[in-house]
């Protein structure tokens, strides 16, 4: 299962890279999936979660037996003890020793077990923390995605406005030639067209920065090339029907705080377990082999010495803590403080999450109302501009009046687009608090 998981991730990475390289159309979901797999903070958080899982496996070693194999060999020169007669002589002796040792903790006040449980709780907490980071990055990608949509709409608006004002300029120049328009009106219209060209350049620059921001948040290659994005009609600004909330959903922030409480509770139990005695079992076997170098007496062969020199042992070890400079007491008190702090953080997480969900609902309702008002304003400004433009063509309005009406229309159009996007983002945010993930 573990290898299959890596294969799926690798395929997702290849597909995401192929989409970006080929310049194909990307939806919001495509960008979110790419960010999930490539954003640097997501990669780091996944590695932290993997490290926590390995720490939990390491903690499991505290309740398992330890087996070791040892061996040594030496050559003795000069005056030394004869292993056969146990007397001093001047012979050279080649000797080796082998041993197999095993130790098993029997009781340590449940310190090892509670440390293992605390490590597993920490691994679960790190996994939830990685999910929180993915959600944070996803929300940034969503905002960056719709920011691109916003600036694309403004660029398109300015292109239309420039084309329209250039048409007015051509009509004004013809009117000047015919004596219908004054030089001042013509100069004013020239100024309007110049302002449109400047604003179009500015909006294109902002659009390029919006593309760069999206690439940065998603972990894409940083280039100045635009992305071919598609805004799917998953949400609309006028959609006020909320999906049914998932009653089993627990916000990741609350889940993380809950796991931290569990980790602190087990850490406190482990600290208190240090007061108790520890009991361990040890056992082993050992053997030795020797040979007198240069001796005429032949030493027994290796198999015989392995059997004849074999030794075994079994032992119990009991350790009773008496005094360690109050270190154990202070560790237990510190662990108790950490547990109380974790519980307080859990209550704060629940409170903050409830507050943010309420704010998201209020923001969505406000954004929908503002969008409706902005839409009505835009419709009114369109009619007002059409009337002023008609008057200007008939000579009943000045170029300044035309410029003021054009500016109001542009502001109304930008406000309408901004409120539309804000309503969509607020809807996605509220759905997230109600149990609907960013990536469906």
C-alpha positions in Angstrom: 0.0 0.0 0.0 2.9 2.3 0.8 4.5 1.8 -2.6 1.1 2.3 -4.3 0.8 5.7 -2.5 4.2 6.8 -3.8 3.2 5.7 -7.4 0.0 7.7 -7.3 1.9 10.8 -6.0 4.5 10.4 -8.8 1.8 10.1 -11.4 0.1 13.2 -10.1 3.4 15.1 -10.2 4.1 14.0 -13.8 0.5 15.0 -14.9 0.8 18.4 -13.2 4.2 19.0 -14.8 2.8 18.0 -18.2 -0.2 20.3 -17.9 2.0 23.2 -17.0 4.6 22.5 -19.7 2.1 21.9 -22.4 0.3 25.2 -21.6 -3.1 23.5 -21.5 -6.1 25.0 -19.9 -6.2 24.9 -16.1 -9.2 25.0 -13.9 -9.2 26.0 -10.2 -9.1 22.4 -9.2 -6.1 21.8 -11.4 -4.2 24.6 -9.7 -5.2 23.3 -6.3 -4.0 19.8 -7.0 -0.7 21.2 -8.4 -0.2 23.3 -5.3 -1.0 20.4 -3.1 1.8 18.4 -4.7 4.4 21.1 -5.5 4.1 24.1 -3.1 7.2 24.2 -0.9 5.4 24.6 2.4 3.3 21.6 1.6 6.4 19.5 0.8 8.0 20.6 4.1 4.8 19.8 6.1 4.6 16.3 4.5 8.2 15.7 5.4 7.5 16.8 9.0 4.6 14.3 9.1 6.8 11.5 7.8 9.5 12.3 10.4 6.8 12.2 13.2 5.8 8.7 12.0 9.4 7.6 12.1 9.7 9.0 15.6 6.7 6.9 16.7 8.3 3.8 15.3 11.5 4.7 17.1 9.6 5.1 20.4 8.2 1.6 19.9 11.8 0.3 20.4 11.5 1.1 24.1 9.2 -1.9 24.7 11.0 -4.4 22.5 13.9 -6.7 23.5 17.4 -5.7 22.5 19.6 -8.4 21.0 23.3 -7.9 20.2 26.1 -10.0 18.9 29.7 -9.3 20.1 33.0 -10.6 19.2 36.7 -9.9 19.8 40.1 -11.3 19.1 43.6 -10.6 20.3 47.2 -11.9 20.0 49.2 -12.0 23.2 53.0 -11.6 23.2 55.5 -11.9 26.0 54.6 -12.8 29.5 50.9 -13.6 29.8 48.5 -16.1 31.2 48.3 -19.6 29.6 44.5 -20.2 29.1 45.1 -23.9 29.5 47.1 -24.0 32.8 46.1 -20.5 34.0 49.8 -19.8 34.8 52.2 -17.2 33.4 54.4 -18.1 30.5 56.1 -16.5 27.5 54.1 -18.1 24.8 52.1 -16.3 22.1 48.4 -16.9 22.3 45.7 -16.3 19.8 42.3 -16.0 21.4 38.8 -15.0 20.3 35.5 -14.6 22.1 31.9 -14.5 20.8 28.7 -13.6 22.7 25.0 -13.2 22.1 23.2 -10.9 24.5 19.5 -10.1 25.0 17.8 -7.6 27.4 14.1 -7.2 27.9 12.4 -4.4 29.9 9.8 -5.9 32.1 8.4 -2.9 33.9 9.4 0.8 33.9 6.3 2.4 35.3 4.6 2.3 31.8 7.0 5.1 30.7 7.9 3.4 27.4 4.3 2.6 26.6 3.1 6.2 27.3 6.0 7.6 25.3 4.9 5.4 22.4 1.3 6.6 22.7 2.6 10.3 22.9 4.7 9.7 19.8 1.7 8.3 17.9 -0.4 11.2 19.0 2.3 13.6 17.8 2.4 11.7 14.4 -1.4 12.2 14.0 -1.0 15.8 15.0 1.7 16.4 12.4 -0.5 14.8 9.8 -3.4 17.1 10.7 -0.9 20.0 10.7 0.1 19.1 7.2 -3.6 19.2 6.2 -3.9 22.7 7.8 -1.0 23.9 5.7 -2.5 22.4 2.6 -5.7 24.2 3.3 -3.9 27.4 3.9 -2.0 27.2 0.6 -5.3 26.2 -1.1 -7.0 29.3 0.1 -4.1 31.4 -1.1 -4.3 29.7 -4.5 -8.0 30.3 -4.7 -7.5 34.0 -4.0 -4.7 34.3 -6.5 -6.7 32.4 -9.1 -9.7 34.7 -8.8 -7.3 37.7 -8.6 -6.2 36.8 -12.1 -9.8 36.6 -13.2 -10.4 40.1 -11.7 -7.5 41.6 -13.6 -8.3 39.8 -16.8 -11.8 41.4 -16.6 -10.3 44.8 -16.0 -7.9 44.5 -18.9 -10.8 43.4 -21.2 -12.8 46.4 -19.9 -10.0 48.8 -20.6 -9.5 47.4 -24.1 -13.2 48.0 -24.8 -13.1 51.4 -23.3 -10.0 52.4 -25.3 -11.6 51.2 -28.5 -14.8 53.1 -27.7 -12.9 56.3 -26.8 -10.8 56.0 -29.9 -14.0 55.9 -31.9 -15.2 59.1 -30.1 -11.8 60.7 -30.8 -12.2 59.9 -34.6 -15.7 61.4 -34.5 -14.5 64.4 -32.6 -11.7 65.0 -35.1 -14.2 64.8 -38.0 -16.4 67.2 -36.1 -13.5 69.6 -35.7 -12.9 69.5 -39.4 -16.5 70.2 -40.0 -16.6 73.0 -37.4 -18.9 71.2 -35.1 -16.4 70.5 -32.4 -14.0 72.9 -30.8 -10.2 72.5 -30.4 -10.7 72.2 -26.6 -13.1 69.3 -27.0 -10.7 67.6 -29.3 -7.8 68.1 -26.8 -9.9 66.7 -24.0 -10.8 63.6 -26.0 -7.1 63.1 -26.9 -6.4 63.3 -23.1 -9.1 60.7 -22.4 -7.6 58.3 -25.0 -4.1 58.9 -23.5 -5.5 58.1 -20.0 -7.1 54.9 -21.3 -3.8 53.8 -22.9 -2.0 54.5 -19.6 -4.6 52.6 -17.5 -4.6 49.7 -20.0 -0.8 49.4 -19.6 -1.1 49.5 -15.8 -3.8 46.9 -15.8 -1.7 44.6 -18.0 1.2 45.0 -15.6 -1.1 44.1 -12.7 -2.4 41.1 -14.6 1.2 39.9 -15.1 1.9 40.2 -11.4 -1.3 38.3 -10.7 -0.1 35.5 -12.9 3.2 35.5 -11.0 1.5 35.4 -7.7 -0.6 32.4 -8.7 2.5 30.6 -9.9 4.3 31.4 -6.7 1.5 30.3 -4.4 1.0 27.0 -6.4 4.8 26.3 -6.6 4.9 26.5 -10.4 7.8 27.6 -12.4 8.3 31.4 -12.1 8.0 32.8 -15.6 6.3 35.8 -17.1 4.1 33.7 -19.4 0.4 33.9 -18.7 -1.6 30.8 -17.7 -4.6 29.6 -19.7 -7.2 29.6 -16.9 -10.8 28.5 -17.0 -13.2 29.7 -14.4 -15.7 26.9 -14.0 -19.3 27.9 -13.0 -19.1 25.9 -9.8 -20.2 28.9 -7.8 -22.0 32.0 -8.8 -22.3 35.3 -7.0 -26.0 35.0 -6.8 -26.0 31.5 -5.4 -27.3 31.8 -1.9 -28.4 28.2 -1.4 -25.9 26.6 1.0 -25.2 22.9 0.9 -26.0 20.7 3.9 -23.2 20.9 6.5 -21.3 17.7 7.2 -22.1 17.0 10.9 -19.2 14.6 11.3 -16.7 17.2 10.1 -14.1 18.4 12.6 -12.1 21.4 11.6 -8.4 20.5 11.2 -7.4 23.2 13.7 -9.6 21.6 16.3 -8.3 18.1 15.4 -4.7 19.3 15.8 -5.4 20.8 19.2 -7.2 17.6 20.3 -4.2 15.5 19.3 -1.9 17.8 21.2 -4.0 17.3 24.3 -3.6 13.6 23.9 0.1 13.9 23.4 0.4 16.1 26.5 -1.7 13.7 28.6 0.5 10.7 27.7 3.7 12.7 28.3 2.4 13.5 31.8 1.8 9.9 32.5 5.3 9.0 31.2 6.8 11.7 33.5 4.9 10.4 36.5 6.0 6.8 35.6 9.6 7.8 36.2 8.8 7.7 40.0 8.4 3.9 39.9 11.2 1.2 40.0 12.3 -0.4 36.8 12.8 -4.1 36.2 14.6 -5.7 33.3 15.6 -9.2 32.3 18.9 -10.1 30.6 20.2 -13.3 29.2 23.0 -14.4 26.9 25.5 -17.0 25.8 29.2 -16.7 25.2 32.1 -18.9 24.1 35.9 -18.5 23.6 38.6 -20.1 21.5 42.3 -20.0 21.9 45.4 -21.4 20.3 49.1 -21.4 21.5 51.3 -20.2 18.7 54.4 -22.2 18.2 53.4 -24.9 20.7 53.9 -28.5 19.9 50.8 -29.4 21.8 47.8 -29.2 19.4 44.9 -27.1 20.6 41.4 -28.6 20.4 39.5 -27.8 17.2 37.1 -24.9 17.1 33.9 -26.9 17.3 35.0 -28.6 20.5 36.1 -25.4 22.2 32.9 -23.8 21.1 31.0 -26.5 22.9 33.3 -26.9 25.9 33.8 -23.2 26.6 30.1 -22.3 26.1 28.6 -20.2 29.0 25.1 -19.0 29.6 23.6 -16.5 32.0 20.2 -15.1 33.0 19.7 -12.2 35.3 17.1 -9.7 36.6 17.9 -6.1 37.3 15.9 -3.9 39.6 16.5 -0.1 39.9 14.7 2.0 42.5 15.0 5.8 42.0 15.8 7.6 45.3 17.0 11.1 44.5 17.9 12.8 41.2 18.0 16.5 42.3 14.2 16.9 41.9 14.6 16.4 38.1 11.7 13.9 37.9 9.4 16.1 40.0 10.1 19.1 37.8 9.6 17.1 34.6 6.2 15.9 35.9 5.2 19.5 36.9 6.3 20.8 33.5 4.3 18.1 31.7 1.2 19.0 33.8 1.6 22.7 32.8 1.9 21.6 29.1 -1.3 19.5 29.5 -3.2 22.5 30.9 -1.9 24.7 28.1 -2.9 22.2 25.5 -6.5 22.1 26.9 -6.6 25.9 26.8 -5.4 25.9 23.2 -8.1 23.4 22.3 -10.8 25.7 23.8 -9.3 28.6 21.9 -9.3 26.6 18.6 -12.9 25.8 19.1 -13.8 29.4 19.9 -11.8 30.9 17.0 -13.2 28.3 14.5 -16.8 29.1 15.5 -16.1 32.8 15.3 -14.5 32.5 11.8 -17.4 30.4 10.6 -19.9 33.0 11.8 -17.8 35.8 10.1 -17.7 33.8 6.9 -21.5 33.5 6.9 -21.8 37.2 7.5 -19.2 38.0 4.9 -21.1 35.9 2.3 -24.4 37.5 3.1 -22.9 41.0 2.9 -21.0 40.2 -0.3 -24.2 38.9 -2.0 -26.0 42.1 -1.1 -23.1 44.3 -2.2 -23.0 42.4 -5.5 -26.7 43.0 -6.1 -26.2 46.7 -5.4 -23.1 46.9 -7.6 -25.0 45.3 -10.4 -27.8 47.8 -10.2 -25.2 50.6 -10.0 -23.4 49.3 -13.1 -26.7 49.2 -15.0 -27.4 52.8 -14.1 -24.0 54.0 -15.0 -24.2 52.3 -18.4 -27.4 54.2 -19.1 -25.9 57.4 -17.8 -22.8 57.1 -19.9 -24.9 56.3 -23.0 -26.9 59.5 -22.4 -23.8 61.6 -21.9 -22.1 60.1 -24.9 -25.1 60.9 -27.1 -25.2 64.4 -25.8 -21.5 64.8 -26.5 -22.0 63.6 -30.1 -24.8 66.2 -30.5 -22.7 68.9 -28.9 -24.9 69.2 -25.8 -22.2 67.9 -23.4 -18.5 68.7 -23.1 -15.6 66.3 -23.2 -15.1 66.7 -19.4 -18.7 65.4 -18.9 -17.9 62.5 -21.1 -14.7 61.7 -19.2 -16.5 61.9 -15.8 -19.2 59.6 -17.0 -16.6 57.2 -18.4 -14.7 57.2 -15.1 -17.9 56.4 -13.2 -18.7 53.6 -15.6 -15.2 52.1 -15.3 -15.4 52.3 -11.5 -18.8 50.6 -11.4 -17.6 47.8 -13.7 -14.5 47.2 -11.5 -16.6 47.2 -8.4 -19.1 44.8 -9.9 -16.3 42.3 -10.8 -14.6 42.7 -7.4 -17.9 42.0 -5.6 -18.6 39.0 -7.8 -15.2 37.5 -7.0 -15.4 38.3 -3.3 -18.8 36.6 -3.1 -17.4 33.5 -4.7 -14.4 33.4 -2.3 -16.6 33.9 0.7 -18.8 31.1 -0.4 -15.9 28.7 -0.8 -14.5 29.8 2.6 -17.9 29.2 4.3 -18.3 25.8 2.6 -14.8 24.8 4.0 -16.0 25.6 7.5 -19.1 23.5 6.9 -17.0 20.4 5.9 -16.6 20.8 2.1 -12.9 20.4 1.2 -11.2 22.8 -1.2 -10.3 19.9 -3.5 -13.4 17.9 -4.2 
